[in-house]
Amino acid sequence: MLEDYPVSLYYPDSRLSTVLWLRPAYCLYEQWTREDLDPSQASRETATIEVEVKPEGHNHTYKIGRKFPIPYCGPMTEEPLITKDLAYEVGPTLVCLHENCTKAVLPGRGYSARYLLYNQIQTLLAATNWSRPFHTRGLPISFRSMDVAFGGLSGGLVAVIVLLSITVFLLLGAAWLIVAGWQQ
């Protein structure tokens, strides 16, 4: 069974160069059981969610190295406040589906994700559609490529700095003379 469920980032800017943080699959189990899934096939306590990931432009599918418990779905809210402990971390490495290899999550690349529901005997019961691609950030600017050379100051800025320095020196000197004159 394939479900239309909005796979999204943990928060709008939860992208690093080699990690993406995805929002937990809140209320997805309830949606599956409302539509087609028989709850006797997988109870909330024994079912798990796996996250599959597909790099943009490739047909290979990978997964996050762990399965997640079904997140809480409260009666008052569809999505409770998210804590980072519950978010699904995509990267820095992904695992091949048959767990015989790993692949690095690379900077500046797009990755689509989907959620799969498994019961306690690891039978696939349902899956979401693939998300739109989420892009990791590009590499930060290398500190070696930064221009740290002295760019020089304009003549006007030098004149202002000199005048301010002289003024501060004169004010401090006058204050010292006044204090010294009062002590005598």
N, CA, C and O of each residue as an XYZ file, in Angstrom:
736
protein
N       0.859     -1.175      0.000
C       0.000      0.000      0.000
C       0.903      1.235      0.000
O       1.828      1.325      0.808
N       0.649      2.161     -0.876
C       1.435      3.384     -1.003
C       0.598      4.563     -0.536
O      -0.532      4.750     -0.989
N       1.142      5.336      0.349
C       0.406      6.461      0.939
C       1.025      7.794      0.550
O       2.240      7.915      0.395
N       0.170      8.778      0.398
C       0.627     10.139      0.172
C       0.773     10.797      1.536
O      -0.224     11.143      2.170
N       1.993     10.968      1.986
C       2.285     11.554      3.290
C       3.407     12.562      3.091
O       4.400     12.251      2.434
N       3.270     13.761      3.641
C       4.290     14.798      3.399
C       5.564     14.577      4.214
O       5.637     14.964      5.380
N       6.552     13.961      3.602
C       7.865     13.838      4.228
C       8.500     15.218      4.162
O       8.587     15.818      3.091
N       8.944     15.719      5.317
C       9.496     17.080      5.335
C      10.694     17.168      6.263
O      10.966     16.255      7.043
N      11.404     18.282      6.164
C      12.555     18.509      7.029
C      12.111     18.762      8.460
O      10.988     19.205      8.699
N      12.983     18.483      9.399
C      12.744     18.676     10.832
C      12.332     20.116     11.117
O      11.358     20.342     11.835
N      13.035     21.067     10.585
C      12.667     22.483     10.575
C      13.206     23.049      9.269
O      14.065     22.421      8.651
N      12.742     24.194      8.833
C      13.069     24.659      7.472
C      14.548     24.652      7.098
O      14.872     24.453      5.927
N      15.443     24.859      8.035
C      16.852     24.914      7.674
C      17.648     23.817      8.375
O      18.753     24.063      8.858
N      17.092     22.610      8.433
C      17.801     21.511      9.098
C      18.625     20.718      8.091
O      18.491     19.503      7.951
N      19.472     21.451      7.405
C      20.346     20.853      6.403
C      21.791     21.198      6.734
O      22.118     22.361      6.974
N      22.642     20.202      6.746
C      24.071     20.409      6.889
C      24.732     19.916      5.608
O      24.037     19.518      4.673
N      26.033     19.934      5.550
C      26.722     19.479      4.344
C      26.576     17.979      4.131
O      26.521     17.522      2.990
N      26.512     17.205      5.216
C      26.437     15.752      5.073
C      25.300     15.134      5.884
O      25.264     13.915      6.049
N      24.372     15.946      6.394
C      23.253     15.434      7.202
C      21.983     16.217      6.881
O      22.011     17.438      6.723
N      20.878     15.495      6.789
C      19.544     16.097      6.699
C      18.746     15.567      7.887
O      18.826     14.380      8.202
N      17.980     16.429      8.546
C      17.123     16.006      9.653
C      15.685     16.018      9.165
O      15.170     17.067      8.778
N      15.024     14.849      9.179
C      13.643     14.737      8.728
C      12.690     14.722      9.908
O      13.017     14.228     10.987
N      11.503     15.272      9.682
C      10.438     15.299     10.685
C       9.941     13.867     10.905
O       9.736     13.129      9.941
N       9.748     13.473     12.162
C       9.212     12.135     12.428
C       7.853     11.930     11.761
O       7.156     12.893     11.438
N       7.494     10.688     11.564
C       6.254     10.334     10.867
C       5.072     10.364     11.831
O       4.451      9.335     12.095
N       4.766     11.553     12.357
C       3.654     11.708     13.294
C       2.335     11.362     12.617
O       2.057     11.809     11.504
N       1.538     10.568     13.298
C       0.176     10.202     12.894
C       0.116      9.404     11.599
O      -0.970      9.192     11.060
N       1.255      8.961     11.090
C       1.253      8.150      9.880
C       0.648      6.772     10.153
O      -0.115      6.263      9.332
N       0.975      6.170     11.281
C       0.403      4.870     11.640
C      -1.120      4.971     11.718
O      -1.827      4.091     11.227
N      -1.618      6.028     12.326
C      -3.066      6.219     12.442
C      -3.703      6.400     11.068
O      -4.799      5.900     10.815
N      -3.013      7.116     10.183
C      -3.515      7.297      8.818
C      -3.578      5.946      8.102
O      -4.561      5.645      7.426
N      -2.531      5.134      8.250
C      -2.509      3.818      7.608
C      -3.648      2.942      8.129
O      -4.327      2.278      7.345
N      -3.860      2.937      9.448
C      -4.917      2.079     10.001
C      -6.306      2.587      9.636
O      -7.229      1.782      9.516
N      -6.489      3.888      9.456
C      -7.788      4.424      9.036
C      -8.129      4.018      7.612
O      -9.293      3.787      7.285
N      -7.110      3.932      6.766
C      -7.374      3.716      5.355
C      -7.437      2.236      4.973
O      -8.475      1.788      4.487
N      -6.375      1.465      5.172
C      -6.382      0.081      4.689
C      -5.731     -0.930      5.624
O      -6.037     -2.119      5.539
N      -4.865     -0.504      6.491
C      -4.080     -1.442      7.282
C      -4.890     -2.003      8.438
O      -5.529     -1.256      9.179
N      -4.863     -3.305      8.589
C      -5.517     -3.969      9.701
C      -4.597     -3.853     10.924
O      -3.465     -4.335     10.871
N      -5.045     -3.231     12.022
C      -4.178     -3.059     13.196
C      -3.689     -4.379     13.792
O      -2.696     -4.386     14.520
N      -4.361     -5.494     13.502
C      -3.902     -6.781     14.032
C      -2.620     -7.244     13.329
O      -1.907     -8.100     13.852
N      -2.319     -6.680     12.138
C      -1.077     -7.024     11.440
C       0.138     -6.386     12.096
O       1.239     -6.934     12.042
N      -0.062     -5.239     12.711
C       1.046     -4.540     13.367
C       0.472     -3.622     14.426
O      -0.232     -2.663     14.111
N       0.767     -3.910     15.665
C       0.299     -3.020     16.726
C       1.222     -1.809     16.790
O       2.352     -1.847     16.302
N       0.739     -0.765     17.381
C       1.516      0.467     17.532
C       2.818      0.192     18.292
O       3.852      0.786     17.987
N       2.766     -0.692     19.264
C       3.930     -0.973     20.110
C       4.984     -1.815     19.407
O       6.169     -1.695     19.718
N       4.581     -2.668     18.463
C       5.547     -3.563     17.821
C       5.951     -3.116     16.426
O       6.962     -3.587     15.906
N       5.200     -2.230     15.813
C       5.533     -1.767     14.464
C       6.713     -0.801     14.512
O       6.948     -0.136     15.521
N       7.440     -0.737     13.418
C       8.563      0.197     13.310
C       8.507      0.890     11.953
O       7.893      0.404     11.003
N       9.162      2.028     11.900
C       9.253      2.799     10.663
C      10.709      2.808     10.227
O      11.614      3.052     11.026
N      10.916      2.539      8.954
C      12.241      2.618      8.362
C      12.221      3.756      7.351
O      11.200      4.012      6.711
N      13.339      4.428      7.213
C      13.451      5.532      6.262
C      14.356      5.089      5.125
O      15.516      4.740      5.342
N      13.816      5.105      3.908
C      14.619      4.822      2.721
C      14.978      6.139      2.051
O      14.211      7.102      2.089
N      16.153      6.166      1.437
C      16.685      7.383      0.833
C      17.191      7.052     -0.570
O      17.827      6.022     -0.794
N      16.893      7.949     -1.505
C      17.355      7.774     -2.880
C      18.078      9.049     -3.298
O      17.480     10.125     -3.288
N      19.380      8.946     -3.672
C      20.086     10.128     -4.165
C      19.471     10.603     -5.474
O      19.071      9.797     -6.314
N      19.402     11.902     -5.634
C      18.831     12.497     -6.842
C      19.656     12.076     -8.059
O      20.885     12.147     -8.050
N      18.956     11.639     -9.102
C      19.624     11.240    -10.326
C      20.131      9.810    -10.327
O      20.776      9.399    -11.292
N      19.865      9.030     -9.275
C      20.298      7.634     -9.192
C      19.086      6.746     -8.960
O      18.078      7.187     -8.407
N      19.192      5.494     -9.384
C      18.124      4.536     -9.143
C      18.371      3.695     -7.897
O      17.497      2.926     -7.496
N      19.540      3.824     -7.277
C      19.873      3.035     -6.103
C      19.134      3.578     -4.883
O      18.999      4.789     -4.707
N      18.663      2.666     -4.054
C      17.960      3.044     -2.834
C      18.785      2.601     -1.640
O      19.337      1.501     -1.622
N      18.862      3.472     -0.643
C      19.597      3.200      0.595
C      18.635      3.379      1.754
O      17.471      3.724      1.549
N      19.108      3.149      2.963
C      18.274      3.345      4.141
C      19.105      3.925      5.273
O      20.335      3.877      5.263
N      18.394      4.475      6.248
C      19.044      4.913      7.478
C      19.353      3.644      8.259
O      18.579      2.688      8.210
N      20.440      3.621      8.961
C      20.897      2.411      9.617
C      20.076      1.904     10.780
O      20.472      0.921     11.407
N      18.959      2.519     11.100
C      18.143      2.031     12.207
C      16.665      2.186     11.895
O      16.274      2.948     11.010
N      15.858      1.452     12.635
C      14.398      1.575     12.522
C      13.917      2.421     13.693
O      14.562      2.467     14.741
N      12.786      3.088     13.511
C      12.264      4.002     14.516
C      10.930      3.498     15.047
O      10.142      2.915     14.301
N      10.675      3.721     16.331
C       9.355      3.364     16.862
C       8.301      4.317     16.301
O       8.618      5.398     15.806
N       7.053      3.893     16.390
C       5.955      4.736     15.915
C       5.857      5.941     16.841
O       5.670      5.760     18.044
N       5.978      7.169     16.326
C       5.897      8.342     17.195
C       4.469      8.579     17.698
O       3.494      8.170     17.068
N       4.377      9.231     18.817
C       3.102      9.532     19.458
C       2.252     10.450     18.580
O       2.758     11.377     17.948
N       0.968     10.174     18.559
C       0.019     11.027     17.846
C      -1.063     11.396     18.855
O      -1.908     10.570     19.200
N      -1.033     12.628     19.318
C      -1.973     13.058     20.348
C      -3.338     13.403     19.787
O      -3.463     13.763     18.617
N      -4.377     13.293     20.633
C      -5.726     13.608     20.175
C      -5.941     15.102     19.944
O      -6.815     15.481     19.165
N      -5.171     15.943     20.598
C      -5.377     17.388     20.486
C      -4.574     18.012     19.359
O      -4.912     19.097     18.885
N      -3.535     17.353     18.933
C      -2.682     17.935     17.904
C      -2.197     16.854     16.967
O      -1.913     15.732     17.386
N      -2.106     17.195     15.709
C      -1.598     16.251     14.726
C      -0.083     16.068     14.881
O       0.425     14.959     14.718
N       0.634     17.146     15.194
C       2.073     17.056     15.321
C       2.523     17.768     16.587
O       2.556     18.998     16.625
N       2.873     17.003     17.635
C       3.358     17.648     18.855
C       4.713     18.306     18.615
O       5.327     18.132     17.563
N       5.164     19.059     19.603
C       6.468     19.707     19.485
C       7.532     18.646     19.256
O       7.542     17.603     19.910
N       8.416     18.924     18.328
C       9.440     17.958     17.951
C      10.696     18.205     18.767
O      11.146     19.341     18.918
N      11.249     17.133     19.285
C      12.561     17.240     19.913
C      13.568     16.596     18.974
O      13.227     15.692     18.212
N      14.785     17.055     19.029
C      15.811     16.562     18.113
C      16.029     15.062     18.287
O      16.450     14.387     17.347
N      15.745     14.528     19.487
C      15.923     13.099     19.724
C      15.003     12.259     18.852
O      15.327     11.112     18.544
N      13.869     12.804     18.450
C      12.912     12.058     17.643
C      13.123     12.209     16.146
O      12.602     11.406     15.373
N      13.869     13.212     15.719
C      14.049     13.474     14.290
C      14.836     12.335     13.646
O      15.644     11.674     14.298
N      14.582     12.120     12.353
C      15.266     11.072     11.605
C      16.494     11.671     10.945
O      16.375     12.552     10.092
N      17.670     11.204     11.329
C      18.938     11.742     10.835
C      19.363     10.996      9.574
O      19.689      9.811      9.628
N      19.358     11.688      8.454
C      19.797     11.123      7.178
C      21.247     11.534      6.989
O      21.521     12.673      6.612
N      22.171     10.631      7.242
C      23.590     10.904      7.076
C      24.326     10.816      8.393
O      23.688     10.606      9.425
N      25.590     10.961      8.407
C      26.481     11.237      7.288
C      26.698     10.040      6.357
O      27.252     10.193      5.269
N      26.258      8.838      6.787
C      26.329      7.701      5.875
C      24.966      7.022      5.790
O      24.155      7.094      6.713
N      24.740      6.373      4.676
C      23.536      5.582      4.449
C      23.957      4.129      4.287
O      25.109      3.841      3.960
N      23.024      3.221      4.516
C      23.305      1.795      4.432
C      22.594      1.233      3.204
O      21.452      1.600      2.926
N      23.262      0.348      2.469
C      22.615     -0.323      1.344
C      21.453     -1.159      1.870
O      21.457     -1.555      3.036
N      20.481     -1.426      1.047
C      19.292     -2.162      1.482
C      19.626     -3.536      2.049
O      18.952     -4.008      2.965
N      20.659     -4.183      1.515
C      21.024     -5.510      2.001
C      22.117     -5.449      3.065
O      22.699     -6.472      3.426
N      22.391     -4.252      3.561
C      23.339     -3.991      4.644
C      24.741     -4.503      4.359
O      25.466     -4.865      5.286
N      25.135     -4.540      3.085
C      26.470     -5.007      2.745
C      27.404     -3.870      2.330
O      28.548     -4.116      1.946
N      26.919     -2.624      2.405
C      27.757     -1.487      2.047
C      27.190     -0.212      2.671
O      26.085     -0.198      3.213
N      27.973      0.840      2.577
C      27.511      2.152      3.022
C      27.824      3.171      1.938
O      28.672      2.948      1.073
N      27.128      4.280      2.005
C      27.341      5.374      1.051
C      27.326      6.676      1.841
O      26.488      6.865      2.723
N      28.238      7.552      1.530
C      28.307      8.844      2.213
C      27.253      9.794      1.658
O      26.967      9.789      0.460
N      26.680     10.604      2.534
C      25.808     11.698      2.117
C      26.737     12.848      1.751
O      27.568     13.267      2.558
N      26.592     13.353      0.540
C      27.547     14.326      0.020
C      27.003     15.751      0.054
O      25.792     15.951     -0.042
N      27.879     16.737      0.188
C      27.459     18.136      0.176
C      26.896     18.553     -1.184
O      27.361     18.098     -2.229
N      25.886     19.427     -1.148
C      25.325     19.992     -2.355
C      24.556     19.008     -3.221
O      24.401     19.246     -4.418
N      24.078     17.928     -2.661
C      23.343     16.912     -3.425
C      21.908     16.803     -2.930
O      21.600     17.171     -1.797
N      21.037     16.293     -3.794
C      19.635     16.109     -3.450
C      19.336     14.675     -3.064
O      19.878     13.738     -3.651
N      18.462     14.505     -2.062
C      18.078     13.179     -1.589
C      16.568     13.162     -1.348
O      16.026     14.037     -0.673
N      15.895     12.152     -1.912
C      14.475     11.943     -1.647
C      14.349     10.875     -0.567
O      15.220     10.017     -0.429
N      13.262     10.931      0.195
C      13.071      9.970      1.285
C      11.636      9.474      1.286
O      10.734     10.128      0.762
N      11.441      8.313      1.880
C      10.099      7.788      2.103
C      10.124      6.946      3.367
O      11.177      6.472      3.796
N       8.934      6.765      3.964
C       8.793      6.003      5.199
C       8.129      4.674      4.881
O       7.204      4.607      4.072
N       8.614      3.607      5.532
C       8.052      2.273      5.371
C       7.631      1.739      6.732
O       8.338      1.941      7.719
N       6.509      1.074      6.799
C       5.997      0.500      8.040
C       6.216     -1.010      8.010
O       5.806     -1.695      7.073
N       6.871     -1.514      9.057
C       7.126     -2.945      9.203
C       6.469     -3.446     10.480
O       6.366     -2.717     11.467
N       6.025     -4.702     10.448
C       5.509     -5.313     11.679
C       6.669     -5.983     12.405
O       7.820     -5.873     11.982
N       6.364     -6.677     13.500
C       7.431     -7.223     14.341
C       8.203     -8.356     13.676
O       9.329     -8.638     14.086
N       7.638     -9.016     12.665
C       8.383    -10.060     11.956
C       9.021     -9.520     10.669
O       9.406    -10.283      9.783
N       9.123     -8.201     10.589
C       9.797     -7.476      9.502
C       9.132     -7.664      8.149
O       9.814     -7.733      7.126
N       7.812     -7.748      8.135
C       7.050     -7.770      6.895
C       6.649     -6.343      6.555
O       6.099     -5.629      7.393
N       6.926     -5.930      5.325
C       6.557     -4.589      4.890
C       5.046     -4.511      4.746
O       4.441     -5.301      4.021
N       4.438     -3.550      5.442
C       2.981     -3.404      5.411
C       2.526     -2.208      4.592
O       1.471     -2.254      3.959
N       3.303     -1.148      4.598
C       2.897      0.069      3.891
C       4.123      0.942      3.654
O       5.138      0.816      4.340
N       4.007      1.829      2.669
C       5.090      2.764      2.353
C       4.496      4.072      1.865
O       3.408      4.094      1.290
N       5.205      5.146      2.096
C       4.764      6.445      1.583
C       5.348      6.652      0.190
O       6.233      5.913     -0.243
N       4.851      7.647     -0.489
C       5.451      8.052     -1.761
C       6.806      8.694     -1.474
O       7.085      9.088     -0.342
N       7.643      8.797     -2.500
C       8.935      9.476     -2.357
C       8.701     10.967     -2.190
O       7.813     11.541     -2.820
N       9.492     11.579     -1.352
C       9.412     13.032     -1.149
C      10.066     13.743     -2.320
O      10.717     13.128     -3.164
N       9.878     15.045     -2.348
C      10.657     15.861     -3.282
C      12.099     15.837     -2.762
O      12.303     15.559     -1.580
N      13.095     16.114     -3.590
C      14.484     16.066     -3.112
C      14.784     17.174     -2.094
O      14.393     18.328     -2.268
N      15.477     16.789     -1.047
C      16.012     17.737     -0.062
C      17.506     17.836     -0.340
O      18.182     16.815     -0.475
N      18.026     19.058     -0.428
C      19.422     19.256     -0.790
C      20.275     19.573      0.433
O      19.917     20.408      1.265
N      21.405     18.891      0.520
C      22.367     19.211      1.564
C      23.049     20.529      1.203
O      23.030     20.955      0.048
N      23.636     21.155      2.185
C      24.371     22.403      1.919
C      25.658     22.079      1.183
O      26.195     20.976      1.284
N      26.138     23.062      0.445
C      27.434     22.900     -0.209
C      28.546     23.010      0.818
O      28.304     23.332      1.981
N      29.745     22.745      0.385
C      30.884     22.854      1.296
C      31.098     24.302      1.699
O      30.922     25.207      0.884
N      31.477     24.528      2.950
C      31.770     25.906      3.357
C      33.021     26.404      2.633
O      33.831     25.616      2.144
N      33.154     27.702      2.579
C      34.321     28.301      1.939
C      35.561     27.881      2.716
O      35.587     27.955      3.944
N      36.564     27.449      2.011
C      37.804     27.037      2.649
C      38.481     28.258      3.265
O      38.499     29.333      2.666
N      39.035     28.089      4.458
C      39.726     29.211      5.090
C      40.953     29.603      4.281
O      41.425     30.734      4.399
N      41.481     28.703      3.465
C      42.654     29.011      2.640
C      42.306     29.949      1.483
O      43.172     30.661      0.973
N      41.032     29.947      1.071
C      40.647     30.792     -0.055
C      40.171     32.176      0.383
O      39.848     33.011     -0.462
N      40.124     32.427      1.687
C      39.699     33.741      2.163
C      40.813     34.758      1.966
O      41.987     34.435      2.146
N      40.457     35.984      1.599
C      41.425     37.055      1.429
C      41.630     37.725      2.775
O      40.775     38.472      3.253
N      42.780     37.445      3.380
C      43.074     38.019      4.692
C      44.123     39.119      4.608
O      44.564     39.636      5.634
N      44.524     39.478      3.400
C      45.531     40.521      3.230
C      44.960     41.874      3.654
O      43.756     42.115      3.568
N      45.850     42.741      4.112
C      45.443     44.087      4.500
C      45.008     44.837      3.259
O      45.798     45.032      2.335
N      43.769     45.251      3.234
C      43.224     45.907      2.053
C      43.565     47.380      1.982
O      43.303     48.022      0.964
N      44.140     47.929      3.032
C      44.464     49.342      3.045
C      43.272     50.182      3.463
O      42.122     49.784      3.279
N      43.552     51.333      4.021
C      42.502     52.249      4.444
C      42.557     53.494      3.581
O      43.623     53.881      3.102
N      41.434     54.104      3.389
C      41.405     55.340      2.614
C      42.040     56.461      3.442
O      42.109     56.381      4.669
N      42.498     57.494      2.758
C      43.135     58.623      3.446
C      42.191     59.306      4.421
O      42.617     59.728      5.496
N      40.927     59.422      4.068
C      39.948     60.060      4.947
C      39.749     59.267      6.229
O      39.618     59.856      7.301
N      39.724     57.941      6.139
C      39.541     57.106      7.329
C      40.763     57.209      8.235
O      40.622     57.234      9.458
N      41.959     57.270      7.653
C      43.175     57.428      8.454
C      43.132     58.763      9.189
O      43.470     58.820     10.372
N      42.719     59.849      8.509
C      42.650     61.173      9.137
C      41.660     61.173     10.302
O      41.954     61.738     11.355
N      40.502     60.553     10.130
C      39.502     60.490     11.209
C      40.060     59.731     12.395
O      39.894     60.169     13.534
N      40.725     58.590     12.161
C      41.293     57.800     13.256
C      42.351     58.597     14.001
O      42.383     58.569     15.231
N      43.225     59.312     13.282
C      44.271     60.119     13.930
C      43.638     61.238     14.759
O      44.041     61.452     15.902
N      42.656     61.955     14.207
C      42.015     63.047     14.950
C      41.304     62.529     16.204
O      41.389     63.147     17.265
N      40.616     61.417     16.085
C      39.941     60.849     17.270
C      40.951     60.399     18.324
O      40.724     60.588     19.519
N      42.044     59.815     17.898
C      43.072     59.382     18.842
C      43.674     60.582     19.585
O      43.867     60.522     20.800
N      43.968     61.662     18.867
C      44.529     62.870     19.495
C      43.522     63.469     20.468
O      43.896     63.896     21.561
N      42.241     63.507     20.081
C      41.207     64.069     20.950
C      41.088     63.261     22.236
O      40.995     63.843     23.317
N      41.090     61.954     22.144
C      40.997     61.109     23.342
C      42.222     61.325     24.218
O      42.090     61.409     25.439
N      43.424     61.419     23.622
C      44.637     61.656     24.394
C      44.574     62.999     25.135
O      44.948     63.086     26.305
N      44.098     64.046     24.443
C      43.994     65.352     25.083
C      42.972     65.349     26.213
O      43.214     65.953     27.258
N      41.822     64.675     26.025
C      40.806     64.598     27.081
C      41.323     63.847     28.297
O      41.065     64.258     29.428
N      42.038     62.772     28.089
C      42.599     62.020     29.215
C      43.658     62.852     29.949
O      43.725     62.833     31.178
N      44.479     63.579     29.190
C      45.491     64.440     29.810
C      44.835     65.549     30.632
O      45.279     65.826     31.746
N      43.787     66.190     30.105
C      43.088     67.253     30.829
C      42.442     66.688     32.093
O      42.489     67.321     33.148
N      41.844     65.509     31.995
C      41.217     64.895     33.180
C      42.277     64.595     34.231
O      42.013     64.771     35.421
N      43.456     64.152     33.838
C      44.511     63.855     34.801
C      44.997     65.130     35.490
O      45.260     65.125     36.693
N      45.117     66.237     34.719
C      45.543     67.511     35.303
C      44.511     68.032     36.300
O      44.873     68.565     37.349
N      43.237     67.881     35.977
C      42.189     68.349     36.893
C      42.213     67.542     38.177
O      42.112     68.110     39.264
N      42.342     66.242     38.072
C      42.372     65.390     39.273
C      43.622     65.700     40.080
O      43.557     65.774     41.307
N      44.754     65.883     39.421
C      46.009     66.187     40.137
C      45.922     67.550     40.806
O      46.460     67.732     41.898
N      45.235     68.540     40.154
C      45.092     69.883     40.737
C      44.195     69.862     41.967
O      44.422     70.664     42.874
N      43.217     69.017     42.051
C      42.316     68.945     43.203
C      42.991     68.295     44.400
O      42.628     68.566     45.544
N      43.949     67.457     44.147
C      44.618     66.767     45.249
C      45.601     67.691     45.978
O      46.003     67.387     47.101
N      45.992     68.807     45.363
C      46.945     69.713     46.017
C      46.256     70.700     46.855
O      46.904     71.540     47.479
